[in-house]
Amino acid sequence: MSAESPGDVRPAVSQLPAYRPGKGAAQAEAEHGIIDAIKLASNENPYAPIPPVVDAITAAAVGVNRYSDHRAGELRSAIAEWHGVGDDHVTVGCGSVGLIQQLFLTYVDPGDEVVTPWRSFEVYPIDTMLMGAQLVPVPLADGAFDLDAVADAVTERTKLVLIATPNNPTGPAVSTAALRATLEQIPRRVIVLVDEAYREFVDPSFGDPVHDLLPDFPNVVVSRSMSKAYGLAGLRVGYLVADPAVVTEVDKTLLPFAVNLVAQAGALAAVRHRAEYQPKIDVIISERERVVSELEAAGWQLFPTQANFVYLELGDRTDGIYVELERRGVVTRPFAGEGIRVTIGTPAENDRFLAALADVIS
Ligand SMILES: Cc1ncc(COP(=O)(O)O)c(C=O)c1O
């Protein structure tokens, strides 16, 4: 056998770093020889799905000998009704990451530029490299976006601007008023993604881009997720709200039946029963506030988070603190040399994180 690797891999792929998912509790237990680890590494919802969702998933399972509805028509309609827009303004995808990749497939050619504040969601540079495009990172200012610098970074080669609000991993959100001022400086031929994976945890005073921006800016695309507030991370359902002309083009890039039958059924039940999630969302928000105030009381300076996570800026201490937390059974998400992101879990999980951190730092 030859030592050469098979196939002639596209340079864009051979140079691509693999996506690094948050470490699972079982893996940390095996690595450190511990039991009872908790995962606060992937911004998941700590609560199990509500019974109507479990029932819908179970009922759908017996039908998986058939393909799903490729367009997820019923789910689109339910989401459109929820947000007070026409069905033609909504598309559903395999997680919001699936839809973000579809946006790249729809709008970005090799050599094009993609502007994003950075550090932000790790998928953005991966998708950019995959297309052979150029990422134009705009440095964060105190963990938040410098939106004027974002607008200034747009050139005639820019195809996409990516704004995660709240930002992953730092946590600050931007208001629709601030976004409007930025959008006024960006040409309409540039698609501006407002990635709201954590929307349900954000104070309503930040505004709703679907209502505040979309009617005036047809180049705005709002992405949302069923993974976080609605606790369906394992099902993989996200959606976009956008101008119908955008939806039509993006739809062409959907992998056939990418939103599987079980996922559609579960997400539809979650949308129909969404009011039942509010108490759990409220607990996560109040736990976030508690964790923030306990950390601040212990002397930590934090960015103002609007998401279901907090970020500790640790610089060179990142790796050491991350490993020590993990040895104490608390799995967080490190960004080497920068800091760690910690998901808000149940009250008991948050207590464990706070106690472990105090122990590590002492
Ligand atoms: C900013 C941001 N966008 C999108 C996603 C992906 O969510 P989904 O599970 O819908 O693909 C995440 C998940 O971590 C995220 O942080």
The ligand as an SDF file (V2000), in Angstrom:
LIG
                    3D

 16 16  0  0  0  0  0  0  0  0999 V2000
  -23.8790   31.7470   18.3810 C   0  0  0  0  0  0  0  0  0  0  0  0
  -24.3570   30.3770   18.0800 C   0  0  0  0  0  0  0  0  0  0  0  0
  -25.0490   30.1660   16.9590 N   0  0  0  0  0  0  0  0  0  0  0  0
  -25.5110   28.9530   16.6420 C   0  0  0  0  0  0  0  0  0  0  0  0
  -25.2940   27.8730   17.4670 C   0  0  0  0  0  0  0  0  0  0  0  0
  -25.7550   26.5240   17.0170 C   0  0  0  0  0  0  0  0  0  0  0  0
  -26.9380   26.1350   17.4860 O   0  0  0  0  0  0  0  0  0  0  0  0
  -27.7130   24.9010   16.8480 P   0  0  0  0  0  0  0  0  0  0  0  0
  -27.7200   23.8600   17.8780 O   0  0  0  0  0  0  0  0  0  0  0  0
  -29.0640   25.4620   16.5130 O   0  0  0  0  0  0  0  0  0  0  0  0
  -27.0010   24.4680   15.6050 O   0  0  0  0  0  0  0  0  0  0  0  0
  -24.5980   28.0240   18.6500 C   0  0  0  0  0  0  0  0  0  0  0  0
  -24.3510   26.8630   19.5080 C   0  0  0  0  0  0  0  0  0  0  0  0
  -23.5160   26.7750   20.3300 O   0  0  0  0  0  0  0  0  0  0  0  0
  -24.1100   29.3060   18.9600 C   0  0  0  0  0  0  0  0  0  0  0  0
  -23.3990   29.5210   20.0640 O   0  0  0  0  0  0  0  0  0  0  0  0
  1  2  1  0
  2  3  1  0
  2 15  2  0
  3  4  2  0
  4  5  1  0
  5  6  1  0
  5 12  2  0
  6  7  1  0
  7  8  1  0
  8  9  2  0
  8 10  1  0
  8 11  1  0
 12 13  1  0
 12 15  1  0
 13 14  2  0
 15 16  1  0
M  END
$$$$
